[in-house]
Structure formats: structure tokens, C-alpha cells
């Protein structure tokens, strides 16, 4: 075993985060110590966050990314409690004509590549949740050839549909001799009514992209209306606001290529609600500015995370500290209300 | 397992392979320390580039390099040079005491040692009996068609010894750097682009270096090239390499914008012409103002009658206007035969012609005209690279007088002038990043910065896990 050193660390009562390479750190974590991993991996070479070779986003090809990612997945399998899950937030990636050798353009099945690596390292494929994204807003943001009205008129064979995101979920089954480690996740009827379960069971989670235009507000905004709210394309639709993310403005690194991609809080919260019991351990190897940690703490879970980038790590410390204090106030109010 | 991860991280750092000599034989004593260093580096790498600004001794380096390669391989070496540059090289070889250097016109002329020919004659040669190949002023590849460049790549692909020499690349000039790395067999230009560049959506998909890419990119370049715009970039003294001043004179040509004003989208006649920034609009505007700009240039050219002048244009109609306005001007035009071009360029080098009118893409590369301290551009194009290269014909080490550059442009052509100013600033900052990387390469530091943690982590008490047993996937 390598010397499991880190660059920095910070702890609260219910959280610990490390400024470290997630692979070397995960190698030092105990077996079966995590109840749910939920995170958004770097989307291959889409964004480069730092110059470090240890940065998973610092790669040239998808192949190189998966070579690197595999080392993490191997540890994820080991540290996940038997019978529990690992949920990753990903999407497929486009490639353009001017960067392809043969002049073609299209999609790279990045989400399927992730599945392949998880299966090869021992997980099973549990389910795929599609997160709806409004194609009209995608067109407005990125102007992709395949989504242009002009393309549709000129040669619709180039037209594609909008790019959704996915929550890909993988399960680590208990092997012989591990049955004792299995702990069911329980949802008593009194706490979660049938209607809520039917909502959570939907294969497509619709997010409200229209709020992209809003300035980033309260980072811990409550989950939006649970009622399906279908509207005309271009106005966004759904029950999950797309901008339900931690305040990204404060964490911007002037040298980072474009911006960081925080994992939406509402998607994270749904995963945590579905697949963990209160008090259990949630792990994110790519903590970023701490989104998964804030979601976990706000729901009474414990959180452990790693982040390589010192600026993001610093912001994560700040957000987690604040989140744990909010939770403490919250329970104080609950206590007063109970009296 | 741990070691496998370390190996994987190490694979992510990229450097060019060293495919040349382990020990470099003694080099001619006429070489300076800098020239000796660069020559030795290129001989060790086998396939490498010398990005050296004019006056640092590219010619001597390439001749010394070629001489050693010819000796090591026992085969002749062929060098491609721009038009009219060959004789200049032979004179330089004599001065440096380098033997067996000659200009050749076809395969049958080739003799042991170093052979020089024009790029235009590539089709008359075959790589079969050669030990190595080198390119002088390889930037010129950009002014040839893609076919020429591809043929040159094919020509050289089988040769183990390749070298390319040109001035330090223009900022963010991925075409040039990619062409060089591909020519040298270091990395495909497509791979280079996807590794360190990003297609900037704000700039119509034009590639630019990723911000985090700047350092690692230049570190990688330093593994197969030596770049210097002055000796101190490679750790040597700048004494004796002081550059004279470059004085820019903007000749702003007033134009009558009340003619050809056209009409707006609704068919309403316009009072004044509003020139667009599209290339179509720009060309129309340039054609309209060509004569006025030529007259503006002719004035100083005729005033300073005792001075030799380089007058640069971008189009034939500009050349026609200049020839009409300057009585003793001689033109070198694209449609002329290579022999005629060469003869006139040589005559200008000797001082037999006072005013030379030509285009940067014809004579902007490789020629040394330090005897000329006055240059004029009859127009301002968007190509900073061509402008820079053309100015460098006169403004180079060895130039004793300040160089005066006259730039004529109509007031309706302010956009390209502004672009030129901006690109010149970008060039400077890119040169700084490049020089920085060369220093790091000289310091033998590692290419990608490594992960060096020092703090022992404390795991939270609640992270107990199963404790016993190995949970690894079988």
C-alpha cells in the first residue's frame, strides 16, 4: 500500500474532506465503509481543471480517462457496503468535425463507457435515470449544428435530439460470506406515501431549465414543486430546477478552463433519499465545491469526500461548515417546536 | 497495484522520444555556444525543430547539423530553402568553415555532404538515397498549398533524420506547430489540438490554447524544439544582439465615404458608406482605396531617394497601383518563373534595385535585407504572421539603423489595423510563456507538475467499514 498522504484535510462532526487525489485516498479507506457514492465524474477531456497529471479531467482521449477512472472504480467497489449503490451523474459527449480524423461528427457514448468500467470492476448495472434537458435552451447555449432550425430545413439527417443527462446507478452485490454486512434501506409507509414513491420511481426526471436565466440565489433552495409541470419547449419544464446548485460564482478559478460543473443538489438529494438511511455515510471522490456534502448533511447523513483542486477544496470546507451549522440550528428549532 | 497507478500517471506526461545520437561529435569552432547547444540538442533528438528568431544563426546550425548527419549516415543530406536563399547558405558555409555544401537543381546533382534546393523543386528529388532532410524557414509551408505540405511529409516520412528551422511561431499558431510536430514524427497535429487546444465558440470555433494548457504545452514543445527570440531565452548573454528600434508610421488615408454608400436593408439610400468587417466588404473597400494608399506610400519612397525600400502589398491590383506611382520600382509577382523571381530578388539583395514591390507570401521568408532600413505596407491584412515575417527581413540582428515601417490604410480599414496591434501583444505574451518553458527544460525539471502530498490524513471514527476481509472484486 502506498503512503496515503494528502495535501490538506478538514473535519466537522459529520463530515471529512481531503484535498487529495481521490485514487490514492480511496486506497486508504476501509472496506465496506460507504453506504452510497454519488458524484459527477469529470466528463473525460471536456473540462480541464488543473495542470496536475492526477487530475482525471487532464486527459486527451476517452480511453485515457477510463484508464485513470478505472483505478477509482476499483476502490469504490471495495469501499461500498455489500448490497449498496454507486450513482454517477454523466452525459454523452459530442465531437466535432474539425477535431475528428475522418471528418465525421457525432456523439461519444461516454455514459456507456462508464458502465463498461463499472461492470469490469465488479459492479452490476442497476438502473439509468434520464434527466430531461430542454433542447431549445441547449440550442441557445451551444448552437449545435444538429439542433438548428436551419439544419432541420436543409438536411434533417444531421438533426439530433437534445442531450439529456443521466444518473447511472451501479450495485455492489453481496458475495458469499458478506450477507452479515448487508443493511436494508427502509422507507416506512408513514414517512413516504405511495404518491411520492411513484414520483421517485419515474425513469425520467424533468428539470426546470428555464431557471438557467435566473441569477444564482440561495444555494440551499428547497426542491421545487413535485407536480409535473409540462410547458412549451423553450420555457423549460419539470420538477427539478436545473440551477439548484451551490453558488458557483464564489468558487471560480480564473485559470480553470470554463467553469466547474457542480452536481445539482436536487438530483443528489433524490438519490440520497431513495438509497440511504439517515445517519449513513455518503462518499464523493470529486467533491468540487461540496454539493454532494451539503445535500448529505442537510438530510442528516454523514459525508466523506476528496477534491484535488485547492480552490474548490477551500470552498467545499466553507460550504460544509455552513451546512452543518444550519442542520444544527434546524434541529434546535425542531426541539423547540416539539416542546 | 499502487505501482500500476504510479505508472499510469507517468504515462500521462508527454515528451518527444529521443531518437538521435548519444554522443555528439565535435562541432565547428566557428559556432557560438548557443548555436553549439541547439545543434547538439537536435542531433540528440534526431528529429527536432529550431524556432530561432532571425539573426541567431539558424543557417550555421542547420549546416553543422546536416554535416554531422551526412557523416553519421554516410549518405547525402538535402535541405529545402526558400527561393534565392541557397547562395546565401553557401557563402555562410564558407565563412563558418563547413565543407561540402552546394546548391543542386535535381537528383543527379546530389553529391556527398550537404545539398540545398528550393522547395519548388521537391518533385525532382527522391528520398531513397538520402541520410536526412532539413527545412529552412519552414514557416513558408503555410504559404504553399496543402498538397505541397502533404508531399513534403511523405517525402520525409521514411527518413530518420529530420530538422526544421524557422522563426519563433506566431501566437497560438497551432497550424504551424502542428505541421512541425507532424513533419518531425513527434505527434499528429490532430492529437496535439485535442490535447492542449480548445475550439473557442466565441471565436467561430478557432482553436486557442487552453488556459491550463499553456505550461504543459510549451513544456512538451521544449522536448522536441529549441525556441529563442534572443540568446537569453536559452540562458546566454544578449551582448552583441541588441536590436535597433522599430519605428511605425501610420499613414491614414482619408476616403470619401459619400460615394457608393449603397442602401440599407429596407432599400433606403444611405448618406455615408458603412464598411463591414466581413472579408467580402473589406476586399471591396480595399479595391476602392488601393490607388490612394499607393500614392500615400509613394510619397516617402520618392522623398528618401537615396534609400533602398521594401514595399509590400497583398494583391496584384495594389502592386499595379504602386508600380504606377513609383517610377523606379521593380516588381516580383507570383506569376513570374522561379528563375526570374530569383534573379530579381538577388539583384535587390546586391543593391542593384532600389525599390522592390512584392508580396510577403513571395519574399517574406528567409531573405536577409539588413541593408534596407525602410519598409512600406500599402495595406493592412489580418495576417499578423505575414506582416511580422516581412518586417523581419530588415529588422533583425545585424541591422545597424532604426527600421522605419510605413503602414498605409484607409480610415475605413481600421479594424485590421486594430487586429494587428492586438496580435502583436499576444505574440509577446506567448513568447514569454515559451521562453519560460525553455528555461524549465534547461533546468531539467519534470514536464507535468506532479502530485506531492505531505499531510497524513485522519479518518473519521464513523468510517469504520467492515474491518475484516478483503472486499476487492475477484
Interface residues (C-beta under 8 A of the other chain):
Chain A: X1 X2 X4 X5 X6 X7 X8 X9 X11 X14 X15 X16 X18 X20 X21 X23 X24 X25 X27 X28 X29 X30 X31 X32 X33 X34 X45 X48 X49 X50 X51 X52 X53 X54 X58 X59 X60 X61 X64 X67 X68 X71 X74 X77 X78 X79 X81 X82 X96 X98 X99 X100 X101 X121 X122 X142 X143 X175 X177 X178 X181 X255 X256 X257 X281 X302 X304 X308
Chain B: X1 X2 X4 X5 X6 X8 X9 X10 X12 X13 X190 X191 X193 X194 X195 X198 X199 X201 X205 X210 X211 X212 X213 X215 X216 X448 X449 X450 X451 X453 X454 X455 X456 X457 X458 X459 X460 X462 X463 X464 X465 X466 X467 X469 X470 X471 X472 X473 X474
